[in-house]
Amino acid sequence: MIPKKFTLGGTEYRVKIEDSSIDNPVVAQVSYPEALVSISSRSKGKKCTEDYMEASFCHELVHAMLETMGKHTLREDEELVEGLANQLHQFMKTAEYNK
């Protein structure tokens, strides 16, 4: 479910999954100047689950969406971003489509 790239507001973002470990629970970050979402596959020495990495991607996606919309103050509202990201992740995991 984590894409290799996506486009928002005419900007193509790349997604990089790094096989590295970081020492905090934050496993993803977005760089606006580089149009890059980086996701670590390990946190505190333990392998992250695919579900956790997907949820982290959704969190960074919401940050990037708000940045693209020029909503810089909202982009910094972690409670809002996390709430929207959780809803988006649940939608993506449970949606069933018409054929």
Buried (B, 14 or more C-beta within 10 A) or exposed (E): EBEEEBEBEEEEBBBEBEEEBBEEEEBBBBBEEEBBBBBBBBBEEEEBEEEBBBBBBBBBBBBBBBBBEEEEEBBEEEEBBBEBBBEBBEEEEEEEEEE
